[in-house]
Amino acid sequence: MDPVRNPYAPGAGQRPPELAGRGRELDVFDVVLERIARGRPERSLMLTGLRGVGKTVLLNTLRSQAINHLWGTGKIEARPDQSLRRPVAAALHMAVRELAPRHRAPDRIDAFLGVLKAFAQRSAPTGRGGAAPKLRDRWQPGIDVPASSGRADSGDIEIDLVELLSDAAAVATDVGTGIAVFIDEMQDLGAEDVSALCAACHELSQLGAPLIVVGAGLPHLPAVLSAAKSYSERLFRYQRIDRLDRIAADQALCAPAEREEVEYEQKALDLLYEKSGGYPYFVQAYGKATWDHAPRSPITAADVRVAAPEAEAELAVGFFGSRFERATPAEREYMRAMATLSLVEGEDTGRDDMDAAVPTAEIARALGRKPASLSPARDALIKKGLIYSGERGTVAFTVPHFGRYLRTQPA
């Protein structure tokens, strides 16, 4: 069929033509926005899940919902080598700029921007070991008002962030709306920044202030937050974003095709679900390849079988291979052992994706090593976002079907 009309979109953070299976999450966020608009207390929201399940797409969709409710919004992507101070300042600058045209007192906006500029420019007097602050910590925001003094400029990120978000929420209150800050890859925030963010959200919830944080991260994000502040378990509303069920996966494929007057045979949908496992990124990848190879409508199971190797080859390079290449030889050895053991664990627990969590002690035993000697490889893989520890003493892949991919690769 005509590849120009191909409706599927396998891309990082790229919204699919049909956002299937996420109605519950969208409805929950609508309720959050409405409750805050009516002065009701509400918690910030955390989305967790494996890579490829559509967390970033959902985060962007929730931001669009907030914009439709006339909220001020800003979005950042956390990075392990960057302080929260600069990106959160940029996000709040964007959010308040969206509200400024509706504010009746320009002086109030300028006063907040002065606080924001002081927050953005402030850093600890010296860097680690007495060194001068890094250049990125001396970032100069594009704000045409002088930096204020005595507010959000102490150099203590926890104190400063509480004061900054409180002042931003006051601006939103003046306008009769709210502010939402969206943070992707939230598990990559530093420990001090996570602690500060939890403290700020705690203060805002106690005040009933109209500002919320919507974060997205890997499955161990709740553990990261809990390690920073024990009360974080009660501070946030957690939503696990998982693969699509069969009905939603079929909808993601069929709805865009129907708009192009193309249909699927039932056996083709059966095979596509078997191949993709219901993971949204894989659904799009297999759907795109199948469309390009199918000669006509309806699309058949034979078309899927012909197209599957192309989809798998693309995933092997762009989705799996690029991540595998980031690992050192020692880290690859660790992951190969994980892949073999996860197959056994998956069979024992009845998991159909065969990538179950694996005890770290079993990995050490399989490699003939002491567990302590493997800690550097494990910790490095966690920092690179390739594995995570959902429970103490176990690890699992952050990428669906990664174990299956590794088991097909030569040692």
C-alpha positions as CSV (number, residue, x, y, z in Angstrom):
1,M,0.0,0.0,0.0
2,D,1.0,3.6,-0.4
3,P,3.8,4.4,2.1
4,V,2.9,8.1,2.0
5,R,-0.5,7.3,3.6
6,N,1.1,5.1,6.3
7,P,-0.5,6.3,9.5
8,Y,1.8,4.7,12.1
9,A,4.4,6.7,13.9
10,P,7.1,4.7,15.8
11,G,9.2,7.5,17.3
12,A,10.6,8.5,20.7
13,G,7.9,10.7,22.3
14,Q,6.0,10.9,19.0
15,R,2.2,10.8,19.5
16,P,0.6,7.9,17.7
17,P,-2.3,8.6,15.4
18,E,-4.6,6.9,17.9
19,L,-3.8,7.3,21.7
20,A,-5.5,4.0,22.7
21,G,-5.8,2.6,26.2
22,R,-5.0,5.8,28.1
23,G,-8.5,7.1,28.7
24,R,-8.4,6.4,32.4
25,E,-5.2,8.4,32.9
26,L,-6.7,11.3,30.9
27,D,-9.9,11.2,32.9
28,V,-8.0,11.2,36.2
29,F,-6.0,14.3,35.2
30,D,-9.1,16.1,34.2
31,V,-10.5,15.5,37.7
32,V,-7.2,16.8,39.2
33,L,-7.4,20.0,37.2
34,E,-11.1,20.5,38.0
35,R,-10.6,19.9,41.7
36,I,-7.7,22.4,41.9
37,A,-9.8,24.9,40.0
38,R,-12.4,24.6,42.7
39,G,-9.9,25.0,45.5
40,R,-9.9,21.3,46.5
41,P,-6.7,19.7,47.7
42,E,-5.0,17.4,45.2
43,R,-1.7,15.5,44.9
44,S,0.9,15.8,42.2
45,L,1.0,13.0,39.7
46,M,3.8,10.5,38.9
47,L,3.7,8.2,35.8
48,T,5.9,5.1,35.9
49,G,6.7,2.4,33.5
50,L,9.2,0.7,31.2
51,R,10.6,2.4,28.1
52,G,8.4,2.2,25.1
53,V,5.1,2.3,26.9
54,G,4.3,5.9,26.0
55,K,5.1,7.8,29.2
56,T,6.5,10.8,27.3
57,V,3.5,10.8,24.9
58,L,1.1,10.7,27.8
59,L,3.0,13.5,29.6
60,N,2.7,15.7,26.6
61,T,-1.0,14.9,26.3
62,L,-1.6,15.8,29.9
63,R,0.2,19.1,29.3
64,S,-2.1,19.8,26.4
65,Q,-5.1,19.2,28.8
66,A,-3.7,21.7,31.3
67,I,-3.2,24.3,28.5
68,N,-6.8,23.7,27.4
69,H,-7.8,24.5,31.0
70,L,-5.9,27.8,30.6
71,W,-3.1,26.7,33.0
72,G,0.4,27.9,32.8
73,T,2.7,25.0,31.9
74,G,6.4,24.2,31.5
75,K,8.2,21.0,30.8
76,I,11.7,19.7,31.4
77,E,13.7,16.5,30.9
78,A,15.9,15.6,33.9
79,R,19.5,14.7,33.3
80,P,21.8,13.0,35.7
81,D,24.6,15.6,35.1
82,Q,22.5,18.7,35.5
83,S,21.1,20.5,38.6
84,L,17.3,21.1,38.7
85,R,17.8,24.8,39.3
86,R,18.3,25.9,35.7
87,P,15.7,23.8,33.9
88,V,12.9,24.4,36.5
89,A,13.6,28.1,36.3
90,A,13.1,27.9,32.5
91,A,9.9,25.9,32.9
92,L,8.4,28.3,35.4
93,H,9.4,31.2,33.2
94,M,7.5,29.7,30.3
95,A,4.5,28.9,32.6
96,V,4.2,32.5,34.0
97,R,4.7,34.0,30.6
98,E,1.5,32.1,29.5
99,L,-0.4,33.6,32.5
100,A,1.1,37.2,32.3
101,P,-1.3,38.5,29.6
102,R,-4.3,37.7,31.9
103,H,-2.8,39.2,35.0
104,R,-4.1,42.7,36.0
105,A,-1.0,43.7,37.9
106,P,2.2,43.7,35.7
107,D,4.2,44.7,38.8
108,R,3.3,41.3,40.4
109,I,4.7,39.5,37.3
110,D,7.9,41.5,37.4
111,A,8.3,40.8,41.1
112,F,8.0,37.1,40.5
113,L,10.4,37.3,37.6
114,G,12.9,39.0,39.8
115,V,12.7,36.1,42.3
116,L,12.9,33.6,39.4
117,K,16.1,35.3,38.1
118,A,17.7,35.3,41.6
119,F,16.8,31.6,41.9
120,A,18.3,30.8,38.5
121,Q,21.5,32.7,39.1
122,R,22.1,31.4,42.6
123,S,24.4,28.6,43.2
124,A,26.5,27.3,46.1
125,P,29.4,29.7,46.8
126,T,31.9,27.0,45.7
127,G,31.7,23.8,43.8
128,R,32.7,20.3,45.0
129,G,36.0,20.4,46.9
130,G,36.1,24.2,47.0
131,A,36.2,24.6,43.2
132,A,34.5,27.4,41.5
133,P,30.9,26.8,40.3
134,K,30.5,25.3,36.9
135,L,29.5,27.5,34.0
136,R,26.1,26.0,33.7
137,D,25.4,27.0,37.4
138,R,26.2,30.6,36.4
139,W,23.5,30.6,33.7
140,Q,21.9,33.9,32.9
141,P,18.2,33.7,32.1
142,G,16.7,36.0,29.6
143,I,14.6,38.0,32.1
144,D,14.5,41.8,31.6
145,V,14.1,42.7,35.3
146,P,16.8,42.9,38.0
147,A,17.2,39.9,40.3
148,S,15.5,40.3,43.7
149,S,17.3,39.7,47.0
150,G,16.2,37.7,50.0
151,R,13.8,35.3,48.3
152,A,14.7,31.9,46.7
153,D,18.4,32.9,46.6
154,S,19.8,31.2,49.8
155,G,21.8,28.7,47.8
156,D,20.0,25.8,49.6
157,I,17.9,24.2,46.8
158,E,15.3,22.9,49.2
159,I,14.6,26.3,50.7
160,D,14.8,28.1,47.4
161,L,12.5,25.8,45.5
162,V,9.8,25.9,48.2
163,E,9.9,29.7,48.0
164,L,10.0,29.9,44.2
165,L,7.1,27.4,43.7
166,S,5.0,29.2,46.4
167,D,5.5,32.5,44.6
168,A,4.6,30.9,41.2
169,A,1.5,29.5,42.7
170,A,0.5,32.9,44.1
171,V,0.7,34.3,40.5
172,A,-1.6,31.5,39.3
173,T,-4.0,32.3,42.2
174,D,-4.2,35.9,41.1
175,V,-5.3,34.8,37.6
176,G,-7.7,32.2,38.9
177,T,-6.0,29.3,37.4
178,G,-3.0,26.9,38.1
179,I,0.5,26.0,37.1
180,A,1.7,22.5,36.1
181,V,5.4,21.6,35.8
182,F,6.0,18.4,33.8
183,I,9.3,16.5,34.4
184,D,10.3,13.6,32.1
185,E,13.0,11.0,33.1
186,M,12.5,12.1,36.7
187,Q,14.5,9.2,38.1
188,D,17.6,11.0,36.8
189,L,17.3,13.9,39.2
190,G,20.1,14.1,41.8
191,A,19.3,13.1,45.4
192,E,19.3,16.8,46.6
193,D,17.0,17.9,43.9
194,V,14.5,15.0,44.5
195,S,14.5,15.9,48.2
196,A,13.9,19.6,47.4
197,L,11.1,18.8,45.0
198,C,9.3,16.5,47.5
199,A,9.6,19.2,50.1
200,A,8.2,21.8,47.8
201,C,5.3,19.6,46.7
202,H,4.6,18.9,50.4
203,E,4.5,22.6,51.3
204,L,2.2,23.4,48.3
205,S,-0.2,20.6,49.2
206,Q,-0.5,21.8,52.8
207,L,-1.2,25.3,51.5
208,G,-3.7,24.1,48.9
209,A,-1.7,26.1,46.3
210,P,-2.7,25.7,42.6
211,L,0.6,24.3,41.4
212,I,1.3,20.6,40.7
213,V,4.2,18.6,39.4
214,V,3.6,15.8,36.9
215,G,6.6,13.5,36.6
216,A,7.3,10.5,34.4
217,G,10.0,7.9,35.0
218,L,11.1,4.3,35.1
219,P,9.4,1.8,37.4
220,H,11.8,2.5,40.3
221,L,10.8,6.2,40.5
222,P,8.7,5.6,43.6
223,A,11.7,4.1,45.4
224,V,13.8,7.1,44.3
225,L,11.2,9.5,45.8
226,S,10.8,7.4,48.9
227,A,14.5,7.4,49.6
228,A,14.5,11.2,49.5
229,K,11.5,11.8,51.7
230,S,9.7,9.0,53.6
231,Y,6.3,10.8,53.2
232,S,6.6,10.8,49.4
233,E,4.6,7.6,49.4
234,R,1.6,9.6,50.5
235,L,2.6,12.8,48.7
236,F,2.1,11.7,45.1
237,R,-0.6,9.9,43.1
238,Y,1.3,7.1,41.3
239,Q,0.0,5.7,38.0
240,R,1.7,2.7,36.4
241,I,1.7,2.9,32.6
242,D,1.8,-0.6,31.2
243,R,1.4,-2.3,27.8
244,L,-1.9,-2.1,26.0
245,D,-4.5,-4.8,26.4
246,R,-5.7,-6.6,23.4
247,I,-8.7,-4.3,22.7
248,A,-6.6,-1.1,23.0
249,A,-3.8,-2.6,20.8
250,D,-6.3,-3.5,18.1
251,Q,-7.8,0.0,18.4
252,A,-4.3,1.6,18.0
253,L,-3.9,-0.3,14.7
254,C,-7.4,-0.3,13.3
255,A,-8.6,3.2,14.0
256,P,-5.9,4.9,11.9
257,A,-6.2,2.3,9.2
258,E,-10.0,2.8,9.0
259,R,-9.5,6.5,8.4
260,E,-7.5,5.5,5.3
261,E,-10.2,2.9,4.3
262,V,-8.0,-0.1,5.2
263,E,-9.0,-3.1,7.2
264,Y,-7.2,-5.9,9.0
265,E,-8.1,-9.6,9.1
266,Q,-8.5,-11.0,12.6
267,K,-5.6,-13.4,12.2
268,A,-3.4,-10.4,11.3
269,L,-4.3,-8.6,14.5
270,D,-3.7,-11.8,16.5
271,L,-0.2,-12.1,15.1
272,L,0.6,-8.4,15.5
273,Y,-0.4,-8.6,19.2
274,E,1.8,-11.7,19.6
275,K,4.7,-9.9,18.0
276,S,4.4,-6.5,19.7
277,G,3.3,-7.8,23.2
278,G,1.0,-4.8,23.3
279,Y,3.8,-2.4,24.0
280,P,2.8,0.9,22.2
281,Y,6.2,1.5,20.5
282,F,6.3,-2.0,19.1
283,V,2.6,-1.8,18.0
284,Q,3.6,1.3,15.9
285,A,6.8,-0.3,14.6
286,Y,5.1,-3.5,13.5
287,G,2.1,-1.6,12.1
288,K,4.3,0.7,10.0
289,A,6.3,-2.2,8.5
290,T,3.2,-4.3,7.8
291,W,1.4,-1.4,6.1
292,D,4.4,-0.8,3.8
293,H,4.6,-4.5,2.8
294,A,0.8,-5.2,2.4
295,P,-0.2,-5.0,-1.2
296,R,-3.9,-4.3,-0.5
297,S,-6.7,-4.2,2.0
298,P,-7.5,-6.2,4.1
299,I,-4.1,-6.8,5.7
300,T,-3.5,-10.5,6.3
301,A,-1.4,-12.6,8.7
302,A,0.8,-13.4,5.7
303,D,1.5,-9.7,5.3
304,V,2.5,-9.5,8.9
305,R,4.9,-12.5,8.6
306,V,6.6,-10.9,5.6
307,A,6.9,-7.5,7.3
308,A,8.0,-8.7,10.8
309,P,11.7,-9.2,10.0
310,E,12.0,-5.6,8.8
311,A,10.3,-4.3,12.0
312,E,12.5,-6.5,14.1
313,A,15.7,-5.3,12.3
314,E,14.7,-1.7,12.8
315,L,14.1,-2.4,16.5
316,A,17.3,-4.2,16.8
317,V,19.3,-1.2,15.6
318,G,17.3,1.8,16.9
319,F,15.6,0.5,20.0
320,F,17.8,-2.3,21.4
321,G,21.1,-2.0,19.6
322,S,21.7,1.7,20.5
323,R,21.2,0.9,24.2
324,F,23.4,-2.2,24.1
325,E,26.2,-0.3,22.5
326,R,26.3,2.1,25.5
327,A,27.3,-0.7,27.8
328,T,30.9,-1.8,28.5
329,P,32.0,-5.4,28.0
330,A,31.6,-6.1,31.7
331,E,28.1,-4.5,31.7
332,R,27.2,-6.6,28.6
333,E,28.3,-9.7,30.4
334,Y,26.1,-8.8,33.3
335,M,23.1,-8.2,31.0
336,R,23.6,-11.5,29.1
337,A,23.5,-13.4,32.4
338,M,20.3,-11.4,33.3
339,A,18.8,-12.3,29.9
340,T,19.4,-16.0,30.4
341,L,18.1,-16.0,34.0
342,S,15.1,-13.8,33.2
343,L,13.9,-16.4,30.7
344,V,13.9,-19.0,33.5
345,E,12.3,-16.7,36.0
346,G,9.6,-15.8,33.4
347,E,8.8,-19.4,32.8
348,D,8.6,-20.1,36.5
349,T,6.2,-17.1,37.1
350,G,4.2,-17.5,33.9
351,R,5.2,-14.2,32.4
352,D,4.5,-14.2,28.7
353,D,7.2,-11.6,27.9
354,M,9.9,-13.7,29.5
355,D,11.8,-10.8,31.0
356,A,11.1,-11.2,34.7
357,A,13.1,-9.6,37.5
358,V,16.2,-11.6,38.4
359,P,17.9,-11.9,41.9
360,T,21.4,-10.3,41.9
361,A,22.7,-13.3,43.8
362,E,21.7,-15.6,40.9
363,I,23.5,-13.4,38.4
364,A,26.7,-13.6,40.6
365,R,26.3,-17.4,40.8
366,A,25.9,-17.7,37.0
367,L,29.0,-15.6,36.4
368,G,31.0,-17.4,39.1
369,R,31.7,-14.1,40.8
370,K,31.1,-12.6,44.3
371,P,28.1,-10.2,44.3
372,A,30.2,-7.3,45.6
373,S,32.5,-7.6,42.6
374,L,29.5,-7.1,40.3
375,S,28.2,-4.0,42.0
376,P,30.1,-1.5,39.8
377,A,28.5,-3.0,36.6
378,R,25.1,-3.2,38.2
379,D,25.2,0.4,39.4
380,A,26.5,1.7,36.0
381,L,23.7,-0.1,34.2
382,I,21.2,1.5,36.5
383,K,22.7,5.0,35.9
384,K,22.5,4.4,32.2
385,G,18.9,3.5,32.5
386,L,19.3,0.0,31.1
387,I,18.2,-1.9,34.2
388,Y,16.4,-1.0,37.4
389,S,15.9,-2.4,40.9
390,G,12.2,-2.6,41.7
391,E,12.8,-4.7,44.9
392,R,15.9,-5.1,47.0
393,G,18.2,-7.8,45.7
394,T,16.6,-8.0,42.2
395,V,17.1,-6.3,38.9
396,A,15.1,-6.1,35.7
397,F,15.5,-4.6,32.2
398,T,13.9,-1.1,31.7
399,V,13.3,-2.0,28.0
400,P,10.6,-4.5,27.1
401,H,11.8,-7.6,25.3
402,F,15.4,-6.6,25.9
403,G,16.3,-10.0,27.3
404,R,14.8,-11.6,24.3
405,Y,16.9,-9.4,22.0
406,L,20.1,-10.3,24.0
407,R,19.3,-14.0,23.8
408,T,19.4,-13.8,20.0
409,Q,22.8,-12.0,19.9
410,P,26.1,-13.9,19.6
411,A,28.3,-13.8,22.7
